[in-house]
Amino acid sequence: MASPIYRIAIIGSGPGGLSAASRAAEKGVSHVLLEAEKHISNTIYRYQKGKHVMNEPRVLPLRSPILFDAGKREDVLSIWQQGLDQHKVNIQHGAEVVAIEGSIGAFEIKLSNDEIVRAETVILGIGVQGNPRMLGVPGEKGTEDKASIVQYTLDDPEEYEDEHIIVIGGGDAGIENALALCGHNTVYMVNRGMEFERAKEANNSAMLAKIKKGEIVCFYGANSVQIDALNDMDEQKAILVLETPDGEARVPCDRIIARLGAIPPRPFIESCGIVFPSKDREAIPELSDKYETNVPGIYIIGALGGYPLIKQCMNQGYEVVEYIDGVDLKPADEPLLQAKFDKIKNKPSVSQALKAIKKQVPLLSGLTTLQLREMMLDSEVCVPNEGEYIFRKNDYTDTFFCIISGKVNIEIDDDDPDKVIPLSQGQFFGEMSLLSGRRRSASIRAASGCILIETPRRLMNKLIGSVDSVKRTIDEAFIVRTLQTRFAPTTPVDDLTKVAKAAKMLAFKAGEELFHEGDTAKSFHVIRKGSVTISRQIGEHEVVMSYLPAGNYVGEMGIMGQSRRTATVKAATATETIELSADAFNYLIEQDAELKKKIEAEYKQRVSKNLNIQQEGGRGIISFLVSQGVGEATDVLLIDESLCVRCDNCEKACAETHDGTSRLDREAGPTYASIHVPTSCRHCEHPHCMKDCPPDAIKRAPDGEVFVGDNCIGCGNCQRNCPYGVIQMAVKPPKKPGLISWLLFGFGPGPGRASQISKAHDPDAIKKAVKCDMCKDLAGGAACVRACPTGAALRIKPDQLPGYAGK
C-alpha cells in the first residue's frame, strides 16, 4: 500500500510547529507533524526545571488553536500536549528527518529509519537550539585524564549545590541559568557586552538586582581566553582565564555553563535547496511575506527564520497554514505596524512600507522581512517639520535614526548654522552617541519631506550584535562621520570612505598604552569610546600632560613631525579607537589643502600648550583628577583652597536651595596641591546610580544633569551603586518658615540649616535619595558656585582639564 501524500508536512514540534499542526487539524487539512524526540517541543522540554516561560511581546495578540500564557515550563508543555490531544493532531515521534527532496506538490521527506514521508508542502519549524555555539578556547574539551567541565545546557539547577559555577553569555538563557543557580552556589556571570541588551526587560532587571546585592559576580566586557586544569588537590576543578577591561582575571570554578546562542543547521537547510543571503554564520534564509523560502512549497517559521519568541512562532505557525490553504491573512502584528505607518502622509500599507524601507535604506536591506517587522514593532516612524531639530548637540539621547525619505542637515559649525553636511534618503545617523555612549556630537535638523525611523538603543545594539552586515555598515559609517565632523569636514566622502575601509577598530583596557613615548610614529587614533591621557617622562616621573575624551584624535603630532612619539598615550577607561595608518593620514591631508593647514596650526598649538603646562607646573593636576574618576564625569565641582576662606556659603546655598539638605560636603574628598575635589555629584556619562533604580526615578535632564525624581521609593540602590559617595538617604524636612520669620521671631532654623525631623511630626517618615542636581531649575546655575565670595568654587567639564591645568 502506497504511503499517503499529506497536504502539509510539519517538521519540528516547537511552538511554531505545534501551532501549525493544530491549525491544520482544526481546519481538517491533511497533515503530519514529524518530531525526532519522544516528547514535544524539545527546546522548551530542555529548559531548566521550573523555568518561568515568558509570553513576550505582550502587545502582540496570540493566534493559535492551542493556548499559551506565561508560566512554568512544565505547565506550558502540559497545556500544549492537551491541545494536541484535543485537536487530534497527527504527530509521529522518533521521526528524525535527514533529507528533503522533490518539489512543490511532490516532496519526499527521508527519515533516519529509511521511511519516506510524502507531502505537497513542507513547513520547517526545527529551530536552531540543536546547534549550540561552542566556546572555542583551549581546554574546553578537557584532557585525556580529565573530563571537560563545560556544558551547554542546564536541566535541573537543584542538582548543583555549593559549587563555583561560571555562566557565559548575556542573553536570556544565560541570565535564567545564573538566576536559578545563585541561591545555592557561587555564581559568576561572564558578559561580552557592557550591559544585557539582548535580554528581556524582566530578566535584565532581575540580573542587575542580583549583581547589586552581590549574589552574582559579573565580568562585563569580558572574553574567555582558556581553561586551565587544576590538580586533584585543589578546591575547584579548573580556572577560566578571562580578558577583561581591567586586565586578566583568573576565576576558579567547578563548572562552566556556556549559553552562547546557537547557529542554524546550515548544511541540512542548504541540502534542501534553500539559499542563504550571505556567508555570515549568523545569516538566516530570506523568506517571503508568507514565510516561503526560495524553494516553492518549503516554508520556514520560528527561530530558524529569525523569530525566536514563542508567541511570534505560534502566530507564524497559524498564519503559514492559512497561507498554504489559500487564505490571504494579515499577520498578527499588522494593526500595530499600520498605526505607525499611518503617520506618513499617503498612509502606505505595511507591506508597501516595509518593501520601501528595505529598498531605500541599505543598512536594513540585509534584514529579512520578519526581522524588519520585529524591529519596527519597537521603533517609531517620525515625520518632523522642515527646520525642526531632531536632536541638538550635547543632548543626552541615544536613539538611532534611518532616513526613509527626504533629508536632514548636520550642523558642523556652532557659530554658523548654515554650514551643514546633508544626509539623504537611505542614510542613517545617531550612531556616534549609540556607540560612544556620549552626548550628541552635533545638532541635526529636518529638511523638507523628512520621514525617519527612530530605533531605541537597546534594540539597535541587539541588531548590531546579531546581524554582521548591520555592524559592518555602522562601523564604517562611524569612521567616515567621525573623520568628517571632527577632523576633515571639507574632504569628499569618497576619499573618507577609502580611508575608512583601511582603518582598524581597536580596543584598549584601562591603563593600556595606545603608543609609547619614543616609538616610531606609524599611525594616529580617533577615539571612538572612552578617554585617554597623554603623558611624558620627566626625570623619574611620568607626568600627565593632557586628557582627551571620545570624539577627539591623537597621534598626529608624531606623523606631522615625521619623528618618534613625543608622549605616551594610555586609555583612562576601557577605550575603543579607530586607527589610521600614517599613509592614510598623509593621503587625507594631501587631498585637502585647508585640512593640511588646519592640522599644521593645531600641531604648533599643541606643542606650545604642552610646553606651557610643563613650565607652569599644572602637569600633575590632570593626572590627579583623572585618577579620581573625573574622566567619566560630565561636570565636576572643584574648590581652589588657596582662595577658599571656609565660610561654608557653598554648603549653605546648596541646603537652602534643596529644602535644607545640602547635597555637597565641602571638607570631604581628596586634594592635590590647592585643588580640592569635594564630595559632590559628577553627573557621569554613564551614571552608576541609574543602573538599578526600580521606579526609574533617576533621570538625566536635557542639559546633562542627573537628578532624583519625586517617585523615589527610598530603596538605597543608587547610594550603594555610586562609587563616589555623593548620594545620601534623607527624610524630607518640613517646610521652613520664611527668612523674615526667622530674623524677627526666631522661627525655624537659620539659612542653610535643615528643619528637624521628629517622630511626633512624622512617625512614618521614610528616607529618600538626595543628590546634586546642578540646580537645574535655577536660571543662574549652580547655587554653590554663585554663593562663593572668592571664586574658589567652580564647575568644569573633563575636556576643560588641559586648559584648567595650564592656568
Phi, psi and omega in degrees: 000128182290145179290150183291157173253109182282151174292319182224130169248124181252124182253115180104125183256039171288186182307317180293315180296319178298316181295318179297313181296320180295320179292320177298316179296319181297325181273353182078023178274130181296134188203166170215138177253115184261121181232127184289331184269175179275355182231167179275159171046071186299325180298312180291323180300326182272001172301155177299148182300136178079003182299137177278120180266126184269157181245043178280158351286134187294332182288346185271126177290154181263132173243110176182144175291338179259148187279155174204129173213163180300142180171184180293148180308317182297320181291320180299312180297322180296316179296320179295319179297320177298321179295319178297317180295318182297320183270000178056051179292137178276091183251140181237109180277161181069023184255083180275120183275131180246343180197151174231123182231166178099198183216176184306132183092341184209057176277142173243121183254115183268131178260164183294339178268016178074003177288148178247126175250129183253140181205153178283323179224159182228135174246120177266114177235040189276350179065196182230356189293345177285358182233069182295145177283131183280159179291318174071038178234156177303137179092353183298323185268006181078196180232180181299324183255358179225129181288158178293144176260007182264132174227159187243004174219165175225112182275307185225106181300334182289347179288343186248131182214137178058034176254158170264110188240131176254125175254124182251124179128124185263018178270187183299318183298313180297317180298314182296322176297313181297317180297321181289333185268338193288342181292334184224020176214164170270116189243134174244137176249130177249115183241120180297329180271180179263000175203177184257064187289341182272352186273155172295154186301319181297318178294319179301313181295317180296319180295314180299323179296318179294321179296316182294328179280354181081011181278342174224135176261125184248134172257106179274152177059032187252146176232140179285137181252310179193167177242119180259125178287147177251164177291160180298337182280345181287154183293319177256171186272330186202173175235128173267122179268125182243147170257116183239167177301338180261011180112191182285139175236137178242114188246110176293142183205160173262337188203144174238126177249109184263113178244078188258017182084189183219163180241149181299145176287070192301315181304317180294315182297316180293330178293341177275358180095003182278134185258138173265145184288342180205175179272358178305136182292340178272356185296147176235156183299146175283131182238155174282175178299341181253022174071016180273139179277185176292345176268108181307131178095349176252125183244151177233132177229161174084205186300328180296336178260008177097007180245092186275348185281141189300313183297321177298316179300316182294320177298318179296321178301317177296312187292321184293327176294320177299316180297315180297327181275007175087009180271128180271080186263138175278143178301160184296332182273003185303311181298324180294316180288322181299324179297326178290315184284346177293347177290338180283142190306313183273003176046067180292157173291165180299316180299314179298317182294316181294320178296320179295319180297313181296325181283323189265343182241096183306326180304324185263000183292335180280353178278145171288164178301324180293318177297321180294320177299316180297318179299316184291336178300324182259358180259171178235145172267125182245136178234078183286156176284155178300131181089350181287137177285127173285313167203165182247156178305136179077004172297151175258070173232158185217023175283165186242141186237137169244142182264111178283318177204164181080200183219161167230160179239127175270120179279123186251358180226114182300333184268349182220093183296349179279346176276107187224159168248116182280144170238138186239186182313132178095342179272176182218165178205167183102355183290337182298309179287326179302315185272323184274337183076010182254180181300164175300133186273351180201161174270142180229129180241149179283140171260191184291146175066027186278126173229128187234155166252123178253120186245133180297150182304316184300316180291321181294320177296326177296317178295318179299322182282342186245343181239106185302322182296324178293316180298313182298317182295317181291319179300315181294319179294323179300316180297312181299313183294321180297313178298322185289314186275332184254345194225310188223069185294337183261356180285133179305143183300324180299321178293320179293325180294321176301317180294318182299322181294335180265355183284158178244141174262121184239150177237139181231139175283162176302128180091349181281143183277137169281318172200165188242147177304128181100344178293155173289133183282107182246349184199172170224162189237136167258126185279113183272323184207142180092208182200162182225157171248150178244121186227161176227153177272113179241108187066234180264004186243143172269119186248124179284124183264328186201171182220135180228124176272179180304144180102347178261176177228158184209148177108353183287339183295319179295323179288317180298321180278355181049050184217194177276165181297135179263359181205164175257134178245125181236151174287125178282326174225181175304124192227143173241140179227162171254116182262126177245136181291162177301323179297318180294320178299311181295325177299316181298310186287336177284337179281343188221107183296323180294321178296317180299317179297319180296314181296319179297320178295318179294325178302311180296322180295318180293319178300315180296317181296317179299319178296319180296317180298318178298313185290328186268002172077013181270005190295331183279343185294317181298313179302316180298311184294320178296321179294338179270009177086010181296337180299333180263004179276162169249340181200125184228141179271128176239151176233125176275105186291344176288342178254339184291131180254010176061035180282342182065019176299328181297314180293318181297317180296321179296314181296317182295329180283336187237057172058030175089357180251113180287140178260011180223149176240102187298320187282330182286159176106163184278162180223141172233122185054242180256006183263120184247136176253095182290166179283101181204149186302139178263354180052060188302154175302315178239085188300123177297326185294338184275350190293329184218067178251100186308316180272006182056047184274340183267122186234166172243125179286163182305330180269006173105351183291131175265123185222163180258125181280171182291345182273012176303136180257001177075028182288336178084003181299319182296321179296320180289327185278338183288120182282354186250002175064034186257004178248134177234156177259126185215150175278135178293120184286160175295158182298135181280147171296161181291169182300319181297318179299323179289316182294317187273323188239355179074018179285132174076174178285163179284177179304136178082002180246142183276151172294145180281137178266134177231151179299327180295325180286316183210085183295338182255018182301133178245152180275142176231162184287137173230141180202163177301132174244017180057028178050048188300337182266001179259128183296330184278355180096191187302127182296325183298320181288318182293332183275350183285119185284342184250358182076020181286329182268132176210154177247133180228161175260154183305324182287356175267358184302312181301318179294322179294319181294331183278355182279000000 
